[in-house]
Amino acid sequence: PTGRFELVTVPPRHYLMIDGHGDPNTSPAFAEAIETLYPIAYKLKFASKQGLGRDYVVPPLEGLWWADDMTAFTTRRDKSTWHWTLLNLLPDWITPEHVDAARAAVAAKGAAPSTAVRLEVLDEGLCVQTMRLGPYDDEGPVLQRLHDEFVPEHGLSLHGRHHEIYLGDVRRAAAERLRTILRQPVQRS
């Protein structure tokens, strides 16, 4: 729910992943990562439908975010110091061999520099999450409440990388209507 923190247990999930560093608003690497991730994701979707008889919807973009100093997320919002891993959730029947074939097919077409994309399992376990409505740049106060209030008040500590799931399309939706799931892995203190 929007504005309310919930504890959830997230099972291990398979993702396409690609790493980078810097401000997502200005970093060419961030745009290139998206341009790399989606052609492979769609190649996998169509290969699964045609070759395996199993169709699925390509899920929304997700991202893991971290910095050496986590106040870069909450109070300073210094995006130039951010590290990120962009994610695209895959069904568990997609194998490393499928990803290798999709990566090679995309690279052969010259559609994107696809060598940096990998398949990996992300096992977040216990997490705090909330739905946020509004511009990505205004997340700081929500993250500060999560880190500095909710987590310690519930006998938890941060564990793992901040995770965001983007449910709106930044190209089509007004900034104030963007919906983002904010998720933080935690552990009991």
C-alpha positions as CSV (number, residue, x, y, z in Angstrom):
1,P,0.0,0.0,0.0
2,T,1.1,3.6,-0.7
3,G,2.6,5.3,2.4
4,R,2.7,2.2,4.6
5,F,5.7,0.0,5.3
6,E,5.1,-3.8,5.2
7,L,7.3,-6.7,6.1
8,V,7.4,-9.3,3.3
9,T,9.5,-12.4,2.6
10,V,10.6,-12.4,-1.0
11,P,11.6,-15.9,-2.4
12,P,14.7,-16.3,-4.6
13,R,14.0,-15.1,-8.1
14,H,15.9,-15.2,-11.5
15,Y,16.9,-11.9,-13.1
16,L,18.7,-10.6,-16.0
17,M,21.2,-8.1,-14.5
18,I,23.5,-5.4,-15.7
19,D,25.7,-3.2,-13.5
20,G,26.7,0.5,-13.6
21,H,27.6,3.6,-11.7
22,G,26.4,7.2,-11.7
23,D,23.4,9.5,-11.9
24,P,20.6,7.7,-13.7
25,N,19.4,11.0,-15.1
26,T,22.6,11.9,-16.8
27,S,24.8,8.8,-17.1
28,P,25.1,7.4,-20.6
29,A,25.9,4.0,-19.0
30,F,22.4,4.0,-17.5
31,A,20.6,4.5,-20.8
32,E,22.9,2.0,-22.5
33,A,22.1,-0.6,-19.8
34,I,18.4,-0.2,-20.5
35,E,19.0,-0.5,-24.2
36,T,21.0,-3.6,-23.5
37,L,18.6,-5.3,-21.1
38,Y,15.3,-5.0,-23.0
39,P,16.3,-6.5,-26.3
40,I,17.6,-9.6,-24.5
41,A,14.5,-9.8,-22.3
42,Y,12.2,-9.7,-25.3
43,K,14.4,-12.2,-27.2
44,L,14.0,-14.5,-24.3
45,K,10.2,-14.0,-24.1
46,F,9.7,-14.9,-27.8
47,A,12.2,-17.8,-27.6
48,S,10.2,-19.2,-24.7
49,K,6.9,-18.8,-26.4
50,Q,8.1,-20.3,-29.7
51,G,10.6,-22.9,-28.5
52,L,9.2,-23.9,-25.2
53,G,5.5,-23.2,-25.6
54,R,5.5,-21.0,-22.5
55,D,4.6,-17.4,-22.9
56,Y,5.0,-14.6,-20.3
57,V,4.8,-10.9,-20.0
58,V,8.2,-9.0,-19.8
59,P,8.0,-7.5,-16.3
60,P,8.8,-3.8,-15.5
61,L,12.3,-2.5,-15.0
62,E,13.7,-3.0,-11.5
63,G,16.9,-1.7,-9.9
64,L,19.2,-2.3,-7.0
65,W,20.9,0.9,-5.7
66,W,23.7,1.5,-3.2
67,A,26.4,3.9,-2.3
68,D,29.4,3.8,0.0
69,D,27.5,6.4,2.2
70,M,23.8,5.6,2.3
71,T,22.9,9.2,3.1
72,A,23.5,9.7,-0.6
73,F,20.1,8.2,-0.9
74,T,18.2,9.7,2.0
75,T,19.4,13.2,2.8
76,R,22.1,14.3,0.3
77,R,20.7,12.6,-2.7
78,D,24.1,12.7,-4.4
79,K,23.3,10.5,-7.4
80,S,26.8,10.8,-8.9
81,T,28.0,8.4,-6.1
82,W,25.3,5.8,-6.7
83,H,26.0,2.3,-7.9
84,W,23.2,0.3,-9.6
85,T,22.2,-3.0,-11.0
86,L,19.3,-2.9,-13.4
87,L,17.1,-6.0,-13.3
88,N,14.5,-7.8,-15.4
89,L,12.6,-10.6,-13.7
90,L,12.6,-13.9,-15.6
91,P,10.5,-17.1,-15.1
92,D,12.5,-19.9,-13.4
93,W,12.3,-22.1,-16.6
94,I,14.7,-19.7,-18.4
95,T,18.2,-21.3,-18.2
96,P,21.7,-19.8,-18.6
97,E,21.8,-21.5,-22.0
98,H,18.7,-19.6,-23.0
99,V,20.3,-16.3,-21.9
100,D,23.5,-17.1,-23.7
101,A,21.6,-17.8,-26.9
102,A,19.5,-14.6,-26.6
103,R,22.6,-12.5,-25.8
104,A,24.3,-13.9,-28.9
105,A,21.3,-13.4,-31.1
106,V,20.9,-9.7,-30.0
107,A,24.7,-9.1,-30.4
108,A,24.6,-10.6,-33.9
109,K,21.9,-8.1,-34.9
110,G,24.0,-5.3,-33.4
111,A,21.0,-4.1,-31.5
112,A,22.9,-3.5,-28.2
113,P,26.2,-4.2,-26.5
114,S,24.9,-7.3,-24.7
115,T,28.0,-8.9,-23.2
116,A,27.5,-7.4,-19.8
117,V,24.1,-8.9,-19.1
118,R,24.0,-11.9,-16.9
119,L,21.5,-14.3,-15.3
120,E,21.6,-14.4,-11.6
121,V,19.4,-15.5,-8.7
122,L,18.5,-12.7,-6.2
123,D,17.5,-14.0,-2.8
124,E,16.4,-11.1,-0.7
125,G,14.4,-12.9,2.0
126,L,12.9,-10.6,4.7
127,C,12.3,-7.1,3.3
128,V,10.4,-3.9,4.2
129,Q,8.6,-2.4,1.3
130,T,6.1,0.3,0.4
131,M,4.4,1.7,-2.7
132,R,5.4,5.3,-3.5
133,L,3.5,7.6,-5.8
134,G,5.4,10.5,-7.3
135,P,8.7,11.6,-8.9
136,Y,11.7,9.4,-8.3
137,D,13.8,12.4,-7.2
138,D,11.4,12.9,-4.2
139,E,12.0,9.4,-2.6
140,G,14.6,10.7,0.0
141,P,12.2,11.4,2.9
142,V,10.5,8.0,2.5
143,L,13.8,6.2,2.4
144,Q,15.0,8.1,5.4
145,R,11.8,7.1,7.4
146,L,12.3,3.5,6.4
147,H,16.0,3.5,7.4
148,D,15.9,5.7,10.5
149,E,12.5,5.0,11.9
150,F,10.7,1.8,10.7
151,V,13.7,-0.5,10.6
152,P,15.2,0.3,14.1
153,E,11.7,0.5,15.7
154,H,11.0,-3.0,14.6
155,G,14.3,-4.5,15.8
156,L,15.7,-4.8,12.3
157,S,18.8,-3.7,10.5
158,L,19.5,-3.0,6.8
159,H,20.8,-6.1,4.9
160,G,21.4,-6.0,1.2
161,R,20.8,-3.4,-1.5
162,H,17.9,-1.0,-1.8
163,H,15.5,-2.4,-4.5
164,E,13.0,-0.5,-6.6
165,I,10.3,-1.8,-9.0
166,Y,9.1,0.8,-11.5
167,L,5.4,0.2,-12.2
168,G,5.0,3.4,-14.3
169,D,6.5,4.3,-17.6
170,V,8.6,7.5,-17.2
171,R,8.1,8.2,-20.9
172,R,4.3,8.3,-20.7
173,A,3.3,9.1,-17.1
174,A,3.4,12.4,-15.4
175,A,6.1,12.4,-12.7
176,E,3.5,12.8,-9.9
177,R,1.7,9.6,-11.1
178,L,4.8,7.4,-11.2
179,R,4.3,4.3,-9.0
180,T,7.4,2.7,-7.5
181,I,7.7,-0.2,-5.1
182,L,10.5,0.6,-2.7
183,R,12.0,-2.5,-1.1
184,Q,14.8,-2.9,1.4
185,P,16.2,-6.3,2.6
186,V,16.5,-6.4,6.3
187,Q,17.5,-8.8,9.1
188,R,16.4,-9.2,12.7
189,S,18.9,-7.4,15.0
